[in-house]
Amino acid sequence: MYANLFAEMDRLGWTIGTLSRKTGIAYGTLYPKLKKGSDLWVSEARKIKDAINAASGIDFTFEYLFL
């Protein structure tokens, strides 16, 4: 699940913990959503997309990161 998101996180050297800190989404909330397939809220997906885009300098789409 979310293979492209995890690929971009790997390129940045980020863990779920790093993503949690960068987005302000609690680790205990983020981990099951990314690893166990729980649904993301749109606001959470936006924060993740914005953090990845800002760090990478690339404007990834929602479709690329989350489908």
Secondary structure by P-SEA (a helix, b strand, c coil): caaaaaaaaaaacccaaaaaaaccccaaaaaaaccccccccaaaaaaaaaaaaaaaccccccccccc
